[in-house]
């Protein structure tokens, strides 16, 4: 197996995983499933800030 083929397979697998997680984070019916998908995306896609919602529905971590 050549390194190019192996890299291509890894890229397709990574892209598919990120796509499924993005769809789950957007369209899942349960709030906990959406939250878990977003936290997993934050690990897989570096450089993206994730805003967490507090109990009252406001975003946390943004100071005035």
C-alpha positions as CSV (number, residue, x, y, z in Angstrom):
1,X,0.0,0.0,0.0
2,X,1.5,3.3,-1.0
3,X,1.7,6.3,1.3
4,X,-0.6,8.3,-1.0
5,X,-3.3,5.7,-0.9
6,X,-3.1,5.5,2.9
7,X,-3.2,9.2,3.2
8,X,-6.3,9.4,1.0
9,X,-8.1,6.7,3.0
10,X,-7.3,8.6,6.2
11,X,-8.5,11.9,4.7
12,X,-11.8,10.4,3.6
13,X,-12.3,8.7,7.0
14,X,-11.5,12.0,8.8
15,X,-13.8,14.1,6.5
16,X,-16.6,11.6,6.9
17,X,-16.3,11.6,10.7
18,X,-16.3,15.4,10.9
19,X,-19.2,15.6,8.5
20,X,-21.3,13.2,10.5
21,X,-20.5,15.0,13.8
22,X,-21.3,18.3,12.2
23,X,-24.7,17.0,11.1
24,X,-25.3,15.5,14.5
25,X,-24.3,18.7,16.3
26,X,-26.8,20.6,14.1
27,X,-29.8,18.4,13.7
28,X,-29.9,16.0,16.7
29,X,-33.2,16.0,18.6
30,X,-31.6,15.6,22.0
31,X,-29.7,18.5,23.5
32,X,-27.1,16.1,25.1
33,X,-26.3,14.5,21.8
34,X,-25.8,17.9,20.2
35,X,-23.5,19.0,23.0
36,X,-21.4,15.8,22.9
37,X,-21.1,16.1,19.1
38,X,-19.9,19.7,19.5
39,X,-17.4,18.8,22.1
40,X,-16.0,16.0,19.9
41,X,-15.8,18.4,17.0
42,X,-13.8,20.8,19.2
43,X,-11.2,18.1,19.7
44,X,-11.1,17.0,16.0
45,X,-11.1,20.5,14.4
46,X,-8.4,22.6,16.1
47,X,-8.7,26.4,16.3
48,X,-12.4,26.5,16.8
49,X,-13.8,28.0,19.9
50,X,-16.8,26.3,21.4
51,X,-19.4,28.3,23.3
52,X,-21.1,26.4,26.1
53,X,-24.6,27.3,27.2
54,X,-25.3,27.8,30.8
55,X,-28.4,26.6,32.6
56,X,-30.2,29.8,31.8
57,X,-29.4,29.5,28.1
58,X,-26.8,32.3,27.9
59,X,-23.3,31.8,26.6
60,X,-20.6,31.4,29.2
61,X,-17.1,32.7,29.0
62,X,-17.7,36.1,27.4
63,X,-16.8,38.9,29.7
64,X,-18.1,42.4,29.0
